[in-house]
Amino acid sequence: MFGPYTITDHDRREVLGYRLALTALALGQLGLLFTWRQGGGEGLWPWLLLMAAGLGLALRWIHIYLRPLHRALQLFWLAGCLGGLLLAQRVGLGAMGEALREQPLWILAVGPFFAALTGVGFKEFFCFRRPEAIGVTLLLPVALLGRLSGLLPIDTTATLLTVESVLLLVLCLRKFPMAAAADVGDKSVFLHLEAQRRGTGGTQAEPASDRSNPAAAPTEAA
């Protein structure tokens, strides 16, 4: 859009890291829900740590054109993690699941974490129009807000969250065969926005060797 660019090895490593981190998050969700359904409140915290690390790293490596939106998702992640720490401090690690079950208002404390995940799902749908991304974007807020408002019983909430977790895992697995350029998007947009942020008024030029590289041709924006 704003000129030629090259998908570098660094870009490819970031994309792989993003996909692996998102997959870890999906597996963490499924593990947490399975453990919770088995009545293992004491065993939830390792899955919570995996989810926190997975989403945090995914937001570190995700490619989003708008820096304020990217920062907002990271702040939601941080606020949700802090809310989870507060919950753990108040009720103990082993009682976090029970506290969320019996006192839905605690969802407000951890809700920003899932708002960040919903944002990732929306980004994936906006870029790739994957139907499983719609499930992540819609089911997650419906489940949590439905439970918070008292409109959904706990079993229905758990079922919706399980379906959402499976859809997230499907989304992740379908991303691995894709070229890294699909997740990077139009890199010239990033260069243009960065140049505007620094006040240089134009797109930063790629090295001459990059412009002669066939890989420098623009790809579909993500």
Residue, then its C-alpha position, 0 to 999 in steps of 0.5 A: m500500500f505504501g511501498p515495497y517491504t520484506i518479510t524477514d526471519h524476525d517477522r517469521r519468528e514473531v508469527l510463530g511465537y504468536r501462533l504457539a502462544l495462542t495455542a498454549l492459551a487454548l490448551g490452558q482454557l481446555g485444561l482449566l475447564f476439564t479440571w474444574r468439571q472434575g471438581g479439582g479446584e486445587g489444580l486450576w492454578p497451573w492452567l491459569l498461569l499457562m493462560a496468562a502467559g499464552l495471552g500475554l505473549a500472543l499480545r506481545w507478538i500480534h501484528i495490529y496496525l493501530r498502536p493504541l488498540h494494541r496497547a489497549l489489549q495489553l492493558f486489558w490483559l494486565a488488568g485481568c491478571l491483576g484481578g486474578l491475583l487479587l482474587a487469589q489473594r482474597v480466597g486462595l489459589g484452590a478456591m478461585g473457581e469456587a469463588l467465581r461460581e458462588q460470587p459472579l461479581w468476581i468476573l468483573a475482576v478477571g473480565p478484562f483478561f477475557a476482553a483482551l482475548t475477545g479482541v484477539g478473536f475479533k482481529e482474527f475474524f476481521c483479517f481472515r473471516r474464519p467462522e471459528a473466530i466468530g465463535v470466540t468473539l461472541l461466545l466468550p462475552v455472552a458466557l461471562l456477561g450472561r453469568l455476571s447478570g444471572l441470566l445463565p446458569i453455571d452449567t450453560t456458562a461452562t458449556l459455552l466456554t468449552v465450545e469457545s475454547v475448542l473453537l479457539l484451538v481450531l483457529c490456532l491449528r488452522k493458522f500453522p499452515m498459513a504463510a507468515a506474511a498472512d499474519v504480518g499483513d501489509k508491513s508498509v502500513f506499519l512503516h508508514l504509521e511508525a514514520q508518522r508517529r516519529g514525525t518524519g512524514g513518510t514511510q521508512a525506506e527498505p534497504a536497496s537489497d530488500r527492494s530487489n528481493p522478490a519477497a518484498a512484494p506486498t501481501e494481503a493485509a491482516 
